[in-house]
Amino acid sequence: MKPTLVILAAGMGSRYGSLKQVDPVGPSGETILEYSVFDAIRAGFGKVVFVIRRDIENDFKEIFINKLRKYIEVEYVFQELDMVPAGIQVPAERVKPWGTGHAVMVAASKVNEPFAVINADDYYGSDAYKKIADYLSQLDNNQADFSMVGFDLDNTLSEHGLVSRGVCDVDAASDLISVTERTQIGRDEKGVAYKDENGQPVYISDKSIVSMNFWGFTPLFFKKLDAEFQSFIKGNYTNPKAEFFLPFVVDDLIKSKQATVKVLRSTDRWFGVTYKEDKPMVVSKIKELVEAGVYPSVLWE
């Protein structure tokens, strides 16, 4: 059974300042998202499911969906604010979607096989797709054996601002123990550090394994997501900024021993467009990969 790739593309790109998902970075106008799909096809994925907002549907159909359907099965679903349990009143001041956990949850109707989850605007490298596709292909739908591609911290930093990362604690068997969100991570003359609650730097190894939101699940995960979201929304629906984050759900499942998560370590460099200033670097990196023969100069002939 070929796994499915779920791509989270409903984010608003507030720090970047525009809809990052449609910004070209390749030599023939390709987006990061298209390189992700290209890598997924080569790795053996059989379907792609986009999670988008209704107001960007036309852009997505025109730029991505109609094109990609020639190469792989494509579906899409909407993530909207009103997709909450009956009886929950969404506050009028709520603007952002409910978070990455909610985004995955709304894809359930289109996914019937083991699946991976990625961000639309992140470049992960071909090795990540191959490793997680191979892992997912061994599973059946009812196993609670999940997975995550982990990256070395120094391969994920931005040159143009501080970042937040989920720093992973991994055991000797490569199973994930926990993910701790660290904020304001950057490099200075002493090394790589995050800021603690008092704003003071805490230095950590630049080879620390971090999560970049590249997860692998079986359909059993949807049942667990739904149960977690029911609890979350009842306690947080009046908070206009509360978000149901995917790593928090995974962390809870590990701690309650409801699932295991295998960490598949990649030594590739992750990059993305968190800030507008990141785009020239991304364009340059893609150009280098094309020149090295990793990708053709035109992805889709």
Secondary structure as GFF3:
##gff-version 3
##sequence-region A 1 301
A	DSSP	beta_strand	4	8	.	.	.	ID=ss1
A	DSSP	three_ten_helix	20	22	.	.	.	ID=ss2
A	DSSP	alpha_helix	32	43	.	.	.	ID=ss3
A	DSSP	beta_strand	47	52	.	.	.	ID=ss4
A	DSSP	three_ten_helix	54	56	.	.	.	ID=ss5
A	DSSP	alpha_helix	57	60	.	.	.	ID=ss6
A	DSSP	pi_helix	61	65	.	.	.	ID=ss7
A	DSSP	alpha_helix	66	68	.	.	.	ID=ss8
A	DSSP	beta_strand	73	78	.	.	.	ID=ss9
A	DSSP	alpha_helix	100	105	.	.	.	ID=ss10
A	DSSP	three_ten_helix	108	110	.	.	.	ID=ss11
A	DSSP	beta_strand	115	119	.	.	.	ID=ss12
A	DSSP	beta_strand	122	123	.	.	.	ID=ss13
A	DSSP	alpha_helix	126	136	.	.	.	ID=ss14
A	DSSP	beta_strand	145	152	.	.	.	ID=ss15
A	DSSP	three_ten_helix	153	155	.	.	.	ID=ss16
A	DSSP	beta_strand	163	170	.	.	.	ID=ss17
A	DSSP	beta_strand	176	188	.	.	.	ID=ss18
A	DSSP	beta_strand	191	195	.	.	.	ID=ss19
A	DSSP	beta_strand	201	204	.	.	.	ID=ss20
A	DSSP	beta_strand	209	217	.	.	.	ID=ss21
A	DSSP	alpha_helix	220	236	.	.	.	ID=ss22
A	DSSP	alpha_helix	246	255	.	.	.	ID=ss23
A	DSSP	beta_strand	260	266	.	.	.	ID=ss24
A	DSSP	beta_strand	271	272	.	.	.	ID=ss25
A	DSSP	three_ten_helix	276	278	.	.	.	ID=ss26
A	DSSP	alpha_helix	279	291	.	.	.	ID=ss27
###
